[in-house]
Amino acid sequence: MKPVTSCIPGRAALTLATLLLAPMVQAQAPAGPAKPVTLTDRPAPLAFADFSWVPGNGGASEKPLSFGAFTGEFRADTVYHHSFNHPRDDTIAGSSEVFRHGEVQVTQLGIGGDFLYKNVMGRLMTQFGLYSQTTPRNDASPTRGQWNLDDAYRFISEAYGGYHFDALRGINLQAGIFMSYIGLWSYYNADNWTYQPSYVSSNTPWFFNGVRAQIFVSDTLKIEPWLVNGWQSYGRFNDGYGVGGQILWRPTGWLSVVGNQYYGTDTLGNPGRRRVHTDDSVMVKYLDRPDGFVSKAAASLTLDAGCEFGGGVGCGSQYFLGFMAYHRLWFAHDRLALTVGGGAITNPGRYLVLLPPINGTTAASGTPYFTANPGDRYQAYDFQVAADVMPQPFITFRLEFNHRAASVPYFSGPGGVTPPGGNQGAPGSLVDGWSPDLVKRESRLTGALMVKL
């Protein structure tokens, strides 16, 4: 853990949801008995208004790469980050989207799209560039067993198939790798109001590997249960599965409310430790004046809470609390935009904190330089200011300022997090006579060019 108008918020707006439920265009039949009206002849639920303003849901309604049963999609995310800490190894720590300082890099290049034919569906989206290395690095599950799951999946961000049932206002049953909604922001930065998400989003799942059902109860309500391998994991951490779901409610075109719940056993080698998490967001568009100087205005608030219990820990000392809030203004017929926001978290035990990549540290290896033991304290806050130029809805030029701070040394300082001469020994291990330069604060500038067709 993304369509005429994309209708699902979160880490990725789901293009298939609208395509599957959109009216089916049929040729004019000769005179004769009228054909019965089916559910698929009705307008799509959750698409009665333009929800492209919703965070994680941006993009054009026009689909120029549509060919019969296939609606193609192309994404290019090229970026330059400048950290004012000037790490000498050019490595930026503590982000799931920002990885290198002082260089032009491709975060993601994606080619794929949606397939739909006679209620049979599929979606594929590739991920080339830094995402193909950094996202699998944050999943410890491939170390359990054989077959190199992180290699098998690293170039795929979404890959699933399914079937649409004409029941209620539509039911989709899908299996594979699909985007998560926990944390509101999309995995794809072009869909979001900022490039760097706040901690609530950056430290929660971007994808799930499993099965889901999208149950459109009415034109304004969707219920979506999940059965997944685990918390952003290609495989299982233990012998159980993760379960959860989403409830999305959009009673009007200016309000969107979404709640996500999760339960699983996601500590590698500790099946007695259980995790619960709730993630809830409200999004309000309070101004929509296409011909005004300010053409649109909206705000979002996300609240997260969770904990781990059993297996040597309890919710009193091993928990997660966080929020993020953003405000966005659009100008000049939505060709310009300005976003201000940020958030904060506290996460004793650090079980959701991204490990800095010290000496090649991964989620599986851990590192003595930044421990994640029960009770280890971690508090952090951040804020972002982002300015967007969008001459067409298919492209965004973004300039963004970020400031982040933590209660413990966490971000890459001037000395960097790489030993002299490169990584040494096992990933994350101690290196004699060397230690990483971690600092409590980081400020940076970002310039991005993002294409979404």
TITI-761127 format. One line per field, with one value per residue (C-alpha): residue number from 1; x, y, z; chain. Coordinates in steps of 0.5 Angstrom, whole numbers, always signed. Example, Ala and Ser with C-alpha at 12.3 -4.5 7.8 and 13.67 -1.06 7.14 Angstrom:
// TITI-761127
pos <- c(1_2)
xx <- c(+25_+27)
yy <- c(-9_-2)
zz <- c(+16_+14)
unit <- c(A_A)
***
This chain:
// TITI-761127
pos <- c(1_2_3_4_5_6_7_8_9_10_11_12_13_14_15_16_17_18_19_20_21_22_23_24_25_26_27_28_29_30_31_32_33_34_35_36_37_38_39_40_41_42_43_44_45_46_47_48_49_50_51_52_53_54_55_56_57_58_59_60_61_62_63_64_65_66_67_68_69_70_71_72_73_74_75_76_77_78_79_80_81_82_83_84_85_86_87_88_89_90_91_92_93_94_95_96_97_98_99_100_101_102_103_104_105_106_107_108_109_110_111_112_113_114_115_116_117_118_119_120_121_122_123_124_125_126_127_128_129_130_131_132_133_134_135_136_137_138_139_140_141_142_143_144_145_146_147_148_149_150_151_152_153_154_155_156_157_158_159_160_161_162_163_164_165_166_167_168_169_170_171_172_173_174_175_176_177_178_179_180_181_182_183_184_185_186_187_188_189_190_191_192_193_194_195_196_197_198_199_200_201_202_203_204_205_206_207_208_209_210_211_212_213_214_215_216_217_218_219_220_221_222_223_224_225_226_227_228_229_230_231_232_233_234_235_236_237_238_239_240_241_242_243_244_245_246_247_248_249_250_251_252_253_254_255_256_257_258_259_260_261_262_263_264_265_266_267_268_269_270_271_272_273_274_275_276_277_278_279_280_281_282_283_284_285_286_287_288_289_290_291_292_293_294_295_296_297_298_299_300_301_302_303_304_305_306_307_308_309_310_311_312_313_314_315_316_317_318_319_320_321_322_323_324_325_326_327_328_329_330_331_332_333_334_335_336_337_338_339_340_341_342_343_344_345_346_347_348_349_350_351_352_353_354_355_356_357_358_359_360_361_362_363_364_365_366_367_368_369_370_371_372_373_374_375_376_377_378_379_380_381_382_383_384_385_386_387_388_389_390_391_392_393_394_395_396_397_398_399_400_401_402_403_404_405_406_407_408_409_410_411_412_413_414_415_416_417_418_419_420_421_422_423_424_425_426_427_428_429_430_431_432_433_434_435_436_437_438_439_440_441_442_443_444_445_446_447_448_449_450_451_452_453)
xx <- c(+0_-9_-22_-25_-25_-21_-25_-21_-16_-10_-3_-6_-13_-16_-17_-21_-26_-29_-28_-31_-37_-38_-43_-42_-43_-47_-49_-56_-60_-65_-72_-74_-75_-71_-65_-66_-62_-56_-52_-46_-51_-51_-46_-40_-41_-36_-36_-42_-37_-30_-26_-19_-18_-17_-10_-7_-12_-10_-9_-13_-20_-17_-14_-10_-7_-14_-14_-20_-20_-14_-13_-5_-1_+6_+9_+16_+18_+25_+28_+33_+34_+39_+40_+43_+46_+51_+52_+59_+56_+50_+45_+39_+36_+29_+25_+21_+21_+28_+34_+40_+43_+46_+44_+39_+35_+29_+25_+20_+19_+12_+9_+3_-5_-11_-15_-22_-26_-33_-32_-25_-20_-13_-8_+0_+5_+12_+17_+24_+29_+30_+24_+26_+32_+29_+22_+24_+30_+24_+21_+24_+20_+24_+29_+24_+25_+28_+26_+29_+22_+25_+28_+22_+18_+22_+20_+13_+9_+2_+0_-7_-13_-20_-27_-33_-40_-46_-49_-51_-47_-42_-37_-30_-26_-18_-12_-4_+0_-4_-3_-5_-9_-6_-3_-7_-2_+0_+6_+6_+9_+5_-2_+0_+0_+7_+13_+15_+10_+9_+11_+4_+4_+12_+12_+6_+5_+5_+3_+0_+0_-6_-13_-19_-26_-29_-36_-40_-46_-48_-46_-43_-40_-35_-33_-27_-24_-17_-13_-6_+1_+3_+5_+8_+11_+12_+11_+9_+13_+11_+5_-1_-4_-5_-13_-16_-20_-23_-29_-30_-36_-37_-44_-42_-37_-34_-33_-29_-28_-24_-22_-17_-16_-11_-9_-3_+3_+9_+15_+20_+21_+16_+9_+7_+7_+1_+0_-6_-7_-12_-11_-17_-17_-22_-22_-26_-26_-29_-28_-29_-29_-26_-26_-23_-16_-16_-20_-20_-18_-18_-15_-14_-13_-10_-10_-6_-6_-3_+1_+4_+3_+5_+12_+15_+12_+5_+1_+3_+11_+10_+5_+5_+1_+1_-2_-1_-5_-5_-8_-8_-10_-10_-10_-11_-16_-12_-5_-2_-2_+1_+1_+3_+3_+6_+5_+8_+9_+11_+13_+17_+20_+21_+17_+15_+21_+25_+32_+37_+41_+48_+53_+48_+42_+36_+29_+32_+39_+38_+44_+47_+48_+40_+37_+29_+29_+22_+22_+27_+24_+23_+19_+19_+16_+16_+13_+13_+11_+10_+9_+6_+6_+1_+1_-3_-6_-1_+5_+7_+13_+14_+19_+19_+22_+22_+24_+24_+27_+27_+28_+34_+40_+37_+38_+44_+49_+55_+59_+54_+52_+57_+64_+70_+71_+64_+60_+64_+62_+55_+49_+49_+54_+59_+66_+72_+74_+68_+61_+55_+54_+47_+44_+37_+35_+35_+32_+32_+30_+27_+25_+21_+19_+13_+9_+3_-1)
yy <- c(+0_+9_+13_+19_+21_+17_+16_+12_+17_+14_+12_+10_+12_+6_+7_+1_+2_+8_+4_-2_+1_+7_+6_+1_+5_+1_+2_+4_-2_-3_-3_-8_-10_-5_-9_-9_-4_-7_-4_-3_+2_+6_+12_+10_+10_+15_+19_+23_+29_+31_+29_+30_+35_+30_+28_+22_+23_+28_+27_+29_+26_+25_+18_+19_+12_+8_+3_-2_-6_-3_+4_+5_+9_+13_+16_+19_+22_+26_+30_+34_+35_+39_+38_+43_+38_+37_+29_+28_+21_+24_+20_+22_+18_+17_+18_+13_+18_+22_+19_+23_+30_+34_+30_+29_+22_+18_+16_+12_+11_+7_+4_+0_+1_-2_-8_-9_-14_-17_-16_-19_-14_-13_-8_-7_-2_-2_+1_+3_+8_+9_+6_-1_-1_+3_+0_-7_-5_-3_-10_-16_-21_-24_-26_-32_-38_-38_-35_-28_-25_-18_-19_-22_-16_-10_-8_-8_-3_-6_-13_-16_-19_-20_-20_-15_-17_-14_-14_-8_-2_-6_-11_-12_-18_-17_-21_-19_-13_-7_+0_+1_+7_+8_+15_+18_+20_+16_+12_+16_+23_+26_+25_+28_+36_+35_+31_+29_+26_+27_+22_+19_+17_+16_+11_+7_+2_+3_-3_-10_-17_-21_-21_-15_-14_-7_-7_-1_-1_+6_+12_+15_+9_+4_-2_-6_-12_-14_-21_-20_-23_-17_-10_-8_-14_-19_-25_-27_-25_-31_-36_-31_-26_-19_-17_-10_-6_+1_+5_+11_+16_+21_+24_+31_+33_+37_+32_+26_+21_+15_+10_+4_-1_-6_-12_-17_-21_-16_-17_-22_-29_-26_-29_-27_-20_-17_-10_-6_+0_+6_+11_+16_+22_+28_+32_+38_+43_+49_+54_+52_+58_+56_+64_+67_+69_+63_+57_+52_+51_+45_+42_+35_+32_+25_+22_+15_+11_+4_-1_-7_-12_-19_-23_-18_-12_-8_-2_+2_+3_+0_+5_+10_+16_+21_+27_+30_+36_+40_+46_+47_+53_+53_+59_+61_+55_+50_+51_+54_+51_+52_+47_+48_+43_+38_+33_+30_+23_+19_+12_+8_+2_+5_-1_+4_+8_+8_+5_+10_+6_+6_+2_-2_-3_-6_-7_-14_-13_-7_-4_-2_+5_+6_+1_-1_-4_-4_+2_+6_+13_+17_+23_+28_+33_+36_+42_+43_+48_+46_+51_+47_+49_+45_+48_+41_+37_+31_+35_+38_+42_+43_+47_+45_+46_+41_+42_+36_+35_+29_+28_+23_+24_+21_+25_+25_+30_+32_+26_+22_+15_+11_+8_+11_+6_+4_-1_-6_-13_-15_-10_-5_-8_-4_-2_-1_+6_+9_+12_+15_+22_+23_+29_+32_+36_+37_+42_+41_+44_+39_+41_+36_+34_+29_+27_+23_+20)
zz <- c(+0_-13_-28_-30_-23_-18_-12_-7_-2_+1_-1_-8_-11_-15_-22_-23_-18_-22_-29_-27_-24_-30_-35_-40_-47_-52_-59_-61_-62_-68_-66_-61_-54_-49_-46_-38_-34_-30_-24_-29_-33_-27_-25_-21_-14_-10_-17_-17_-16_-17_-12_-15_-9_-4_-2_-5_-11_-16_-23_-29_-31_-38_-40_-46_-46_-46_-52_-51_-45_-43_-40_-40_-34_-34_-28_-28_-21_-22_-16_-13_-6_-2_+5_+9_+14_+7_+9_+6_+3_+0_+4_+7_+13_+16_+10_+5_-1_+0_-1_-4_-3_-8_-14_-19_-18_-21_-15_-19_-26_-27_-33_-33_-33_-32_-35_-36_-40_-38_-31_-31_-28_-27_-25_-26_-24_-25_-20_-23_-20_-12_-10_-13_-8_-2_-1_-1_+4_+9_+9_+14_+12_+6_+11_+13_+8_+1_-6_-5_-4_-4_-11_-14_-13_-12_-19_-18_-14_-16_-19_-18_-21_-20_-21_-21_-18_-20_-13_-9_-12_-14_-11_-13_-11_-12_-10_-11_-9_-8_-5_+3_+5_+12_+13_+7_+3_-4_-5_-12_-10_-16_-13_-6_-4_-1_-3_+4_+8_+15_+20_+20_+13_+12_+17_+16_+10_+3_+0_+2_-1_+0_-2_-1_-3_-5_-3_-5_-1_-4_-8_-2_+2_+1_+6_+4_+8_+8_+9_+8_+9_+14_+15_+9_+7_+2_+6_+13_+19_+23_+22_+22_+17_+18_+18_+17_+13_+11_+11_+6_+7_+2_+3_-1_-6_-1_+5_+5_+11_+12_+17_+17_+22_+22_+27_+26_+28_+25_+29_+26_+30_+36_+34_+41_+40_+37_+33_+33_+29_+27_+22_+21_+16_+15_+9_+7_+1_+4_-3_-10_-14_-21_-24_-17_-15_-10_-15_-9_-2_+2_+9_+12_+19_+20_+27_+28_+34_+36_+40_+41_+46_+48_+47_+52_+51_+53_+50_+56_+54_+46_+43_+37_+37_+31_+27_+21_+18_+12_+8_+1_-4_-11_-16_-23_-25_-21_-25_-18_-11_-5_+1_+8_+14_+18_+24_+30_+33_+39_+38_+44_+42_+35_+32_+26_+26_+19_+21_+18_+13_+17_+14_+10_+15_+13_+17_+18_+20_+25_+28_+35_+32_+33_+37_+37_+43_+48_+51_+47_+46_+40_+39_+32_+29_+22_+17_+10_+5_-2_-8_-15_-22_-26_-33_-35_-30_-33_-30_-23_-22_-15_-10_-3_+4_+10_+17_+21_+28_+33_+41_+39_+34_+28_+21_+17_+19_+16_+17_+14_+15_+11_+13_+10_+4_+4_+8_+12_+15_+16_+14_+20_+24_+28_+25_+29_+30_+26_+28_+24_+24_+27_+29_+32_+26_+18_+14_+6_-1_-6_-13_-17_-24_-24_-30_-29_-36)
unit <- c(A_A_A_A_A_A_A_A_A_A_A_A_A_A_A_A_A_A_A_A_A_A_A_A_A_A_A_A_A_A_A_A_A_A_A_A_A_A_A_A_A_A_A_A_A_A_A_A_A_A_A_A_A_A_A_A_A_A_A_A_A_A_A_A_A_A_A_A_A_A_A_A_A_A_A_A_A_A_A_A_A_A_A_A_A_A_A_A_A_A_A_A_A_A_A_A_A_A_A_A_A_A_A_A_A_A_A_A_A_A_A_A_A_A_A_A_A_A_A_A_A_A_A_A_A_A_A_A_A_A_A_A_A_A_A_A_A_A_A_A_A_A_A_A_A_A_A_A_A_A_A_A_A_A_A_A_A_A_A_A_A_A_A_A_A_A_A_A_A_A_A_A_A_A_A_A_A_A_A_A_A_A_A_A_A_A_A_A_A_A_A_A_A_A_A_A_A_A_A_A_A_A_A_A_A_A_A_A_A_A_A_A_A_A_A_A_A_A_A_A_A_A_A_A_A_A_A_A_A_A_A_A_A_A_A_A_A_A_A_A_A_A_A_A_A_A_A_A_A_A_A_A_A_A_A_A_A_A_A_A_A_A_A_A_A_A_A_A_A_A_A_A_A_A_A_A_A_A_A_A_A_A_A_A_A_A_A_A_A_A_A_A_A_A_A_A_A_A_A_A_A_A_A_A_A_A_A_A_A_A_A_A_A_A_A_A_A_A_A_A_A_A_A_A_A_A_A_A_A_A_A_A_A_A_A_A_A_A_A_A_A_A_A_A_A_A_A_A_A_A_A_A_A_A_A_A_A_A_A_A_A_A_A_A_A_A_A_A_A_A_A_A_A_A_A_A_A_A_A_A_A_A_A_A_A_A_A_A_A_A_A_A_A_A_A_A_A_A_A_A_A_A_A_A_A_A_A_A_A_A_A_A_A_A_A_A_A_A_A_A_A_A_A_A_A_A_A_A_A_A_A_A_A_A_A_A_A_A_A_A_A_A_A_A_A_A_A_A_A_A_A_A_A)
***
